[in-house]
Amino acid sequence: MKRLKNSTKAIIISICAVVVLAGIINALRVVNKKIDSVKIVVNGLGAAGTAISKMLIAAGAENMVLVDKRGIIDVNDELLGEERQALATITNPEGLTGALDVAIKNADVFVGVSAPGIVTEEMVMSMNSDAIVFAMANPTPEIMPNLA
């Protein structure tokens, strides 16, 4: 039974990542942008955020900035665990450091699987034109739809 529970959890997380990827691909089509030429910020690097990040990278995302509760992850952070360190080596091509407000500036896509209310209207306004916001913190999103 334990084996079934573990495999079911992995399947659910993968499905979440697939659904987010599909949504991003479709949203990018609407705004006439390509996944390999946009800046994507993922905030929240728990199981869902990590799976989403890996799925986006596998789909061709080349400019991703990943943010956890301590800020932007980068290769110089010696406190990162092994999995986050591996992600840091293939993300953040601009070498950004700091908090979410730094990461989200000039981004085309924001994916939030983190905490309620942490994205401000000003942060959304600092994103590129035709920005895409997937605010998925549950039950209260990172920013309410009417404010984004």
MOCORGI-V924226 format. One record per residue. N is the residue number from 1. RES is the residue in three letters. SS is DSSP state (h for helix, s for strand, l for the rest). PSI is psi in whole degrees, 0 to 359 (999 if undefined). D_FIRST is the distance of its C-alpha to the first C-alpha in Angstrom with 2 decimals. Layout:
N:RES:SS:PSI:D_FIRST
N:RES:SS:PSI:D_FIRST
//
This chain:
1:MET:l:320:0.00
2:LYS:h:319:3.83
3:ARG:h:319:5.40
4:LEU:h:317:5.13
5:LYS:h:316:6.37
6:ASN:h:317:8.79
7:SER:h:326:10.04
8:THR:h:318:10.56
9:LYS:h:317:12.52
10:ALA:h:321:14.55
11:ILE:h:318:15.43
12:ILE:h:316:16.65
13:ILE:h:317:18.77
14:SER:h:321:20.21
15:ILE:h:319:21.12
16:CYS:h:313:22.89
17:ALA:h:320:24.86
18:VAL:h:317:25.79
19:VAL:h:318:27.05
20:VAL:h:315:29.08
21:LEU:h:313:30.50
22:ALA:h:317:31.55
23:GLY:h:318:33.16
24:ILE:h:315:35.02
25:ILE:h:315:36.27
26:ASN:h:318:37.58
27:ALA:h:321:39.13
28:LEU:h:323:40.81
29:ARG:h:319:42.30
30:VAL:h:321:43.79
31:VAL:l:10:45.52
32:ASN:l:49:46.42
33:LYS:l:159:44.65
34:LYS:l:146:42.56
35:ILE:h:331:39.35
36:ASP:h:358:41.05
37:SER:h:13:43.99
38:VAL:l:159:42.58
39:LYS:s:124:41.54
40:ILE:s:129:38.00
41:VAL:s:127:36.89
42:VAL:s:121:33.23
43:ASN:s:119:32.98
44:GLY:l:111:29.72
45:LEU:l:42:27.76
46:GLY:l:201:24.33
47:ALA:h:315:21.40
48:ALA:h:312:23.01
49:GLY:h:322:26.52
50:THR:h:315:25.67
51:ALA:h:318:23.93
52:ILE:h:315:26.90
53:SER:h:313:29.37
54:LYS:h:321:28.01
55:MET:h:318:28.01
56:LEU:h:320:31.58
57:ILE:h:315:32.74
58:ALA:h:332:31.38
59:ALA:l:357:33.26
60:GLY:l:4:36.48
61:ALA:l:128:36.89
62:GLU:l:339:39.39
63:ASN:s:88:40.38
64:MET:s:141:37.45
65:VAL:s:123:37.65
66:LEU:s:136:34.49
67:VAL:s:131:34.76
68:ASP:s:189:32.61
69:LYS:l:344:33.59
70:ARG:l:350:36.12
71:GLY:s:196:37.77
72:ILE:s:131:38.09
73:ILE:l:139:36.22
74:ASP:l:162:38.56
75:VAL:l:341:38.76
76:ASN:l:357:41.05
77:ASP:l:106:38.56
78:GLU:l:349:37.65
79:LEU:l:355:35.10
80:LEU:l:143:32.70
81:GLY:l:173:29.42
82:GLU:h:315:28.94
83:GLU:h:317:27.26
84:ARG:h:325:29.87
85:GLN:h:319:32.62
86:ALA:h:319:31.67
87:LEU:h:323:31.85
88:ALA:h:330:35.12
89:THR:l:341:36.72
90:ILE:l:10:36.38
91:THR:l:179:37.08
92:ASN:l:57:39.96
93:PRO:l:338:42.78
94:GLU:l:352:45.42
95:GLY:l:35:44.36
96:LEU:l:149:44.12
97:THR:l:156:43.50
98:GLY:l:204:43.17
99:ALA:l:185:41.27
100:LEU:h:322:39.99
101:ASP:h:330:43.55
102:VAL:h:316:44.62
103:ALA:h:319:41.70
104:ILE:h:343:42.12
105:LYS:l:129:45.88
106:ASN:l:22:46.79
107:ALA:l:153:43.20
108:ASP:l:330:42.68
109:VAL:s:135:39.03
110:PHE:s:128:37.11
111:VAL:s:116:33.34
112:GLY:s:123:32.20
113:VAL:l:61:28.68
114:SER:l:267:29.97
115:ALA:l:154:31.88
116:PRO:l:141:34.14
117:GLY:l:18:37.82
118:ILE:l:352:38.16
119:VAL:l:129:39.99
120:THR:l:166:43.58
121:GLU:h:323:45.93
122:GLU:h:321:47.94
123:MET:h:316:45.01
124:VAL:h:321:44.52
125:MET:h:336:48.29
126:SER:l:353:48.22
127:MET:l:165:45.98
128:ASN:l:166:47.64
129:SER:l:154:48.95
130:ASP:l:38:46.56
131:ALA:l:151:43.68
132:ILE:s:128:40.16
133:VAL:s:118:38.06
134:PHE:s:89:34.34
135:ALA:s:103:33.88
136:MET:l:11:30.25
137:ALA:l:143:29.66
138:ASN:l:132:28.03
139:PRO:l:347:29.44
140:THR:l:125:32.81
141:PRO:l:170:33.55
142:GLU:l:325:35.44
143:ILE:l:140:38.53
144:MET:l:145:39.18
145:PRO:l:322:40.05
146:ASN:l:344:43.57
147:LEU:l:339:44.29
148:ALA:l:999:43.06
//
